[in-house]
Amino acid sequence: MKAEERWQARFRAPRVTLPVWARQAPARAVYRSNASGAWEIYAWDRSTGIVRQATTRPKGTSHGTIDPTGRWIWWFSDTDGDEWGGWMRQPFTGGPDEPIDLDPGYPSGIALAATGEAAVGVARPGEGFKIYVVRPGGSVRLIYEHAEAASVAAISLDGSLIAISHSEHGDSRHPALRVLRQNGDVVGDLRDGPGKGVLGLRFAPVPGDRRLLTLHERRGRREPLVWDPESDEQREIWLRDPGEITADWYDDGRSLLVVRANRGRTHLHRYDLAGGRLFPIETQHGVIDAAAPRPDGSVEYSWSSGAHPPVIRSSNGHVVMNHGGPTSPPSVPVEDVDVEGPGGRIHALVSRPDRGSGPFPTIFLLHGGPTSQDDDSFVPQVAAWVDLGFAVVRVNYRGSTGYGSAWRDALTGEVGHIELSDVAAVRDVMVERGVADPDRLVLSGASWGGYLTLLGLGTQPKVWAAGIAAVPIADHLATYEEETEALRAYHRALLGGSPAEQPERYANCSPITYVDQVEAPLLILAGENDPRCPIGQIETYVSRLAARGHEHTVYRYDAGHGSLVVSERIAQMSAQLEFARRHVKTEM
């Protein structure tokens, strides 16, 4: 198989997310797959093996879930990826979609009870954040509203308690938790103070059980806590092993599935609440994207590694499902690199061609978020660059998750410049070690990574041979004026206030401030309907490049913040590889 056929085959290979099953009808499940050519929602009856595509939309479907009884599939209907719309539901066995009687908005969480109630969060410009209870007959009741960011976290199995994540204190990066009754009365509040967020996960899956599984940050990382909001009884789950923790309930409510992420790999454990003992669950070396316990006590999980494509496995040792079709070609394994940086030790992941010893043309592929991370999972984009002959370096710069609260929260003041100083430290080591050719360095990323790309090209103009920025922030001020309400709240939390309150900081951190210093040729990819990094501020940045005759290319596509359509993702990848071929010499 030729290199181009190989990388395209990785994008085309059918992929599936971990099936989410109905808690009271575990044979009924839903998942998302790209098997139709776009990411859509599928219904799977595990007792019969029947699979049905539940949604069919030209630009794909992002959000879908199933109610605990297994009767209904709920999915969010937006327009061409703009994230604005409303929830629909359809019978699990098929039938017409029924719109939920709420005015359209941006989704802000949903949770479904076994008794038919749904808690639905909606954000609308000028109205802030609202949370509703939708009852089985279709009646709607507003139970919460606030100007600051809020979302639905969970609902108890009997529908009597609703947990919401909120930032009434003004810091959406470190939310608090509140539990309400259906009439809006407050049952309990949980907030740990400045710089310590509390996240709601799920109520115990036992009728009448009030316990809520949460994550706290009292010891400098996310760890599980079981909270009874009525009595305020709290039980912290302390674990000796390093890494960031999340968890889920086993169906009997007596044990927790503990998912621990450390240095870009994932580990599973069962925690016995009665005895306080931790039992490891054996899995392969790599990354578990999602995991959940089954009623029989087994655990199903979505696994992959940098070298091996994703698969849905069970702790019983078998493959749970696949969607047929050709399998994805493998790629090269990931190498770990640790570099001493200006703010502490930086963990980076390196993928290099298996031909030659270097130095290689090298692309620094920066993740989005910024509260995200790169890990040892299978990424077709990374594999495509390796096939072209590039080494790929991915830096978990300050601001990334997975390395504790202090590392994630280090983005204060010099936002953007902080991350790029970490990238520079890793870049220097890669050049010193003979991995990266200093004359053939490409800076690239999407979303926040696209923002860092534009900022890096303007503030480090002599370093980069080319830049590729997908759906970037080019101007924080202009982005703030057009983005969603949730992202406005995040902007205020990250930059210490609104543009009116922090004008110098917004300007100092914006790529457009440095646009006239850019020297490298630049490719920008932009979604026409992107509500997160709106295309208007990108157009302004591009006009500044054009005014001084700077070499640049713009790839526009008819979708939002990325595309759910396989052919479009291939077209975008092809445009990036071709751009790199034109501007960076390779041996391929």
SVG drawing of the C-alpha trace seen along z (x, -y; Angstrom):
<svg xmlns="http://www.w3.org/2000/svg" viewBox="-48 -48 71 61">
<polyline fill="none" stroke="black" stroke-width="0.4" points="0.0,0.0 1.4,-3.4 1.8,-6.1 -1.2,-8.1 -3.4,-5.1 -2.3,-4.1 -3.0,-7.4 -6.4,-7.7 -7.3,-4.2 -6.8,-5.2 -9.3,-8.0 -11.8,-5.8 -11.6,-2.7 -14.9,-2.5 -14.5,-3.6 -17.0,-3.4 -17.2,-5.0 -17.8,-3.0 -21.5,-1.9 -23.6,-3.6 -26.3,-1.3 -29.6,-1.9 -29.1,-1.3 -32.4,0.6 -32.3,2.3 -28.6,3.1 -29.2,5.0 -30.1,1.6 -27.2,-0.7 -26.2,-3.6 -22.9,-4.7 -21.4,-7.0 -19.7,-5.7 -18.2,-7.1 -19.2,-4.0 -21.7,-5.9 -19.1,-8.4 -20.0,-10.9 -20.2,-10.5 -23.8,-9.5 -25.7,-7.9 -26.4,-4.1 -28.8,-2.0 -27.6,1.5 -29.8,4.3 -27.3,6.5 -29.8,9.3 -30.5,9.7 -27.4,8.2 -29.5,5.7 -27.8,2.4 -29.8,-0.6 -28.5,-4.0 -30.6,-6.4 -29.5,-9.7 -28.6,-10.6 -27.5,-14.2 -25.3,-15.7 -22.8,-17.1 -23.1,-14.4 -24.3,-14.4 -22.2,-15.2 -24.4,-14.4 -26.6,-11.5 -27.5,-9.4 -30.1,-6.8 -32.5,-7.1 -32.2,-4.6 -35.3,-2.6 -34.0,-2.1 -37.1,-3.5 -35.7,-6.7 -32.6,-8.0 -32.0,-11.7 -29.8,-13.6 -28.9,-17.2 -29.9,-18.8 -27.8,-21.8 -27.3,-23.3 -24.1,-22.3 -22.0,-22.1 -22.9,-25.6 -23.8,-23.9 -27.0,-26.0 -30.3,-24.1 -32.4,-21.8 -32.8,-18.3 -34.8,-15.6 -35.8,-12.1 -36.8,-9.0 -38.0,-5.5 -35.1,-3.1 -36.7,-0.7 -37.2,-3.5 -39.8,-6.0 -40.2,-9.7 -38.1,-12.2 -39.9,-14.3 -38.5,-17.8 -38.2,-18.8 -40.3,-21.9 -37.5,-24.3 -36.3,-27.4 -33.1,-26.8 -29.7,-27.5 -26.2,-26.1 -26.3,-22.8 -25.1,-22.9 -25.5,-19.3 -28.3,-16.8 -29.2,-14.0 -32.1,-11.5 -34.0,-9.8 -35.6,-6.4 -38.9,-8.1 -39.0,-10.0 -37.7,-13.4 -34.8,-15.1 -32.6,-17.9 -31.5,-20.0 -29.0,-22.9 -29.2,-25.7 -27.0,-28.8 -28.3,-31.7 -26.6,-35.1 -27.9,-37.8 -29.8,-35.3 -26.9,-33.5 -27.4,-29.9 -30.7,-28.1 -31.5,-24.7 -34.9,-23.1 -36.7,-20.0 -38.6,-18.4 -41.3,-16.0 -42.7,-12.9 -45.8,-14.7 -43.7,-17.4 -44.2,-20.1 -41.1,-22.3 -40.0,-24.0 -37.1,-26.4 -35.2,-25.5 -32.0,-27.5 -30.6,-30.5 -27.5,-32.7 -25.3,-34.9 -22.2,-32.9 -21.5,-29.4 -23.6,-26.5 -24.4,-23.1 -26.3,-19.9 -24.0,-17.3 -26.3,-14.5 -29.8,-13.4 -30.7,-10.8 -32.3,-7.6 -35.7,-8.5 -35.4,-12.1 -35.8,-13.7 -32.3,-15.3 -30.5,-17.3 -26.8,-18.2 -25.5,-21.3 -22.1,-22.6 -21.9,-26.4 -19.5,-29.3 -21.6,-31.9 -18.3,-32.8 -17.0,-33.9 -14.4,-31.2 -15.6,-28.7 -12.2,-27.0 -12.9,-25.9 -16.7,-25.2 -18.8,-24.5 -21.5,-21.9 -25.1,-22.3 -27.9,-19.8 -31.5,-20.9 -35.0,-19.3 -37.3,-19.5 -39.0,-22.6 -35.6,-24.4 -35.1,-24.1 -31.4,-23.8 -30.5,-20.5 -26.8,-21.0 -23.8,-22.9 -20.2,-21.8 -17.4,-24.2 -13.8,-23.9 -12.7,-27.5 -10.5,-29.5 -8.5,-27.4 -10.2,-24.1 -13.0,-22.9 -15.6,-20.3 -17.0,-18.2 -20.2,-16.1 -20.1,-12.7 -23.1,-10.5 -25.6,-9.6 -25.5,-6.1 -27.3,-3.8 -29.6,-2.5 -33.2,-3.7 -33.5,-6.1 -29.7,-6.4 -28.8,-10.0 -25.0,-9.6 -23.3,-11.6 -19.9,-10.6 -17.8,-13.7 -14.2,-14.8 -12.4,-17.2 -8.9,-18.9 -8.1,-19.2 -4.7,-17.6 -3.5,-19.1 -5.1,-16.7 -8.6,-15.4 -9.7,-12.6 -13.0,-10.9 -15.3,-11.9 -18.7,-10.4 -21.1,-13.0 -24.6,-12.8 -26.0,-16.3 -28.8,-16.0 -26.6,-15.1 -23.4,-16.6 -21.6,-13.4 -18.4,-13.2 -16.0,-10.3 -12.7,-11.1 -11.2,-8.2 -7.4,-8.6 -5.1,-6.7 -1.4,-6.3 -0.6,-6.0 0.2,-9.1 -1.9,-10.6 -5.3,-12.2 -8.3,-10.2 -11.9,-9.8 -14.4,-7.2 -17.8,-5.6 -20.2,-3.4 -20.6,0.3 -24.3,1.1 -24.7,2.3 -23.4,-1.0 -20.9,0.8 -17.8,0.4 -16.2,-2.2 -14.4,-1.8 -11.3,-4.0 -9.7,-5.3 -6.2,-6.7 -4.3,-8.6 -0.6,-9.0 2.0,-10.2 -0.3,-9.7 -1.4,-6.1 -4.4,-4.8 -4.9,-2.3 -8.1,-0.7 -8.9,0.4 -12.0,1.5 -12.3,-0.2 -14.4,1.6 -16.2,-1.0 -16.9,1.2 -13.3,2.5 -11.4,-0.5 -9.3,1.9 -8.1,1.3 -8.0,4.1 -6.1,3.6 -7.9,4.5 -5.4,5.8 -5.4,3.9 -2.9,3.5 -0.3,0.7 -2.0,-2.4 -4.9,-4.7 -8.5,-4.0 -10.7,-6.7 -13.8,-5.6 -14.7,-2.7 -17.8,-1.5 -18.8,1.4 -21.4,3.9 -24.1,5.4 -22.2,8.7 -19.2,6.9 -17.1,6.9 -15.7,3.7 -15.9,2.6 -13.5,0.0 -12.3,-1.7 -8.6,-1.2 -5.8,-2.2 -2.1,-3.1 0.0,-5.2 0.8,-2.1 -2.5,-0.2 -5.9,-1.4 -8.8,-1.6 -10.9,1.4 -13.8,1.9 -12.6,4.6 -14.0,6.3 -12.1,7.1 -13.3,10.6 -10.7,10.7 -12.8,10.5 -13.5,7.8 -17.0,6.4 -17.9,5.1 -16.7,3.6 -18.5,2.0 -17.1,4.2 -15.3,2.8 -11.5,2.6 -9.3,2.3 -7.0,-0.7 -3.3,-0.2 -1.1,-0.5 1.6,-3.1 4.8,-3.6 5.0,-3.5 5.2,-6.7 8.4,-7.7 8.3,-9.6 10.6,-12.7 11.0,-14.7 12.5,-18.2 13.3,-20.6 11.4,-23.8 11.0,-27.3 8.0,-26.1 9.1,-22.6 9.5,-19.3 7.6,-19.0 6.4,-15.7 6.3,-15.3 5.4,-12.5 7.5,-11.8 6.6,-9.7 9.3,-9.3 9.6,-7.5 10.9,-4.0 13.2,-4.7 16.4,-6.7 17.9,-8.0 17.3,-11.7 17.4,-14.6 14.0,-14.6 11.7,-17.4 9.6,-17.8 6.1,-19.0 5.2,-20.3 1.5,-19.4 0.0,-21.3 -3.2,-20.1 -6.3,-22.2 -8.1,-23.0 -5.8,-24.3 -7.1,-22.0 -6.5,-18.8 -3.5,-16.6 -1.7,-14.5 -1.3,-10.8 -0.4,-7.4 -3.7,-6.9 -4.1,-6.2 -4.3,-9.5 -4.6,-9.1 -3.3,-12.7 0.0,-11.9 0.4,-8.7 -0.1,-10.6 2.8,-12.9 5.0,-10.0 4.2,-8.4 5.3,-11.6 8.7,-11.3 8.1,-13.8 8.9,-13.3 5.9,-14.4 6.4,-16.1 3.4,-16.7 4.1,-18.8 1.9,-18.7 2.7,-22.3 1.6,-24.1 -2.2,-24.3 -2.5,-20.7 -4.5,-18.2 -3.0,-15.0 -0.2,-16.5 -2.0,-17.9 -3.9,-21.1 -0.9,-23.4 0.4,-22.5 -3.1,-22.9 -3.6,-26.3 -0.2,-27.7 -1.8,-29.8 -2.1,-33.1 -1.1,-36.5 1.1,-35.6 -1.4,-33.2 -0.1,-31.7 3.5,-32.9 3.7,-30.4 2.8,-27.4 5.1,-28.5 8.1,-28.8 7.5,-25.1 7.3,-24.2 10.6,-26.1 12.3,-24.1 11.2,-20.8 12.2,-22.0 15.7,-22.8 16.2,-19.4 14.8,-17.7 17.3,-19.6 20.2,-18.8 19.4,-15.1 19.4,-15.0 15.7,-14.2 14.5,-17.5 16.2,-19.4 16.3,-23.0 15.8,-24.2 12.7,-22.1 10.4,-22.8 6.6,-23.2 4.3,-24.6 0.8,-23.3 -2.4,-22.8 -6.1,-23.1 -8.4,-25.3 -6.2,-26.4 -3.3,-24.7 -4.1,-26.7 -4.1,-29.9 -0.6,-28.9 0.5,-28.3 -0.4,-31.9 1.1,-33.3 4.3,-31.3 4.8,-32.4 4.5,-36.0 6.6,-35.9 9.2,-33.3 9.4,-34.3 13.0,-33.0 12.3,-29.5 9.6,-28.0 9.8,-27.0 6.0,-26.9 2.8,-27.0 -0.6,-25.3 -3.4,-26.6 -6.8,-25.0 -9.8,-26.8 -7.6,-29.2 -8.2,-32.2 -6.5,-35.1 -7.8,-37.9 -9.0,-37.3 -11.1,-40.5 -12.9,-39.8 -13.4,-36.1 -14.9,-37.1 -17.5,-39.3 -18.8,-36.4 -18.2,-33.2 -20.6,-31.1 -21.6,-32.2 -19.6,-29.3 -16.4,-30.3 -16.9,-33.9 -17.0,-32.8 -13.9,-30.7 -12.1,-33.7 -12.9,-35.8 -11.6,-33.2 -8.5,-32.6 -7.5,-36.2 -8.7,-37.7 -11.8,-39.5 -13.5,-40.7 -11.8,-42.7 -13.1,-45.9 -11.4,-44.9 -8.2,-43.5 -7.6,-45.2 -3.8,-45.1 -3.8,-41.4 -6.2,-40.5 -4.0,-42.4 -0.7,-41.0 -2.0,-37.4 -3.5,-37.9 -1.8,-36.7 -3.1,-39.7 -0.8,-41.9 2.2,-40.2 0.8,-39.5 3.3,-41.9 6.2,-39.9 5.2,-36.5 7.8,-35.3 6.8,-31.6 4.3,-30.6 1.0,-29.9 -2.0,-27.6 -5.2,-28.4 -8.2,-26.1 -11.5,-27.7 -15.1,-26.5 -17.8,-28.7 -20.1,-28.0 -17.6,-27.8 -19.1,-29.2 -15.9,-28.7 -13.3,-30.4 -15.5,-32.5 -14.4,-33.0 -14.8,-36.8 -11.7,-37.3 -9.8,-34.9 -10.7,-36.9 -9.4,-40.0 -6.1,-38.3 -5.9,-37.0 -6.6,-40.5 -3.6,-41.8 -1.4,-39.1 -2.7,-39.9 -2.1,-43.7 1.6,-43.1 1.7,-40.4 2.6,-37.6 2.4,-34.1 -0.6,-32.3 -3.4,-29.9 -6.9,-29.7 -8.9,-26.5 -12.6,-27.2 -15.1,-24.4 -18.9,-24.3 -19.1,-23.1 -18.3,-24.2 -15.3,-23.7 -14.0,-20.8 -15.9,-18.3 -17.7,-15.1 -17.6,-14.0 -14.8,-11.5 -14.3,-12.8 -13.9,-16.4 -11.4,-15.3 -9.4,-13.5 -9.5,-16.6 -8.2,-18.8 -5.4,-16.4 -4.5,-16.2 -4.3,-20.1 -2.0,-20.1 0.3,-17.5 0.5,-19.1 1.2,-22.5 4.1,-20.9 5.5,-19.3 5.6,-22.7 7.5,-24.5 9.5,-21.8 11.9,-19.4 11.3,-15.7 13.0,-12.5 9.7,-10.8"/>
</svg>
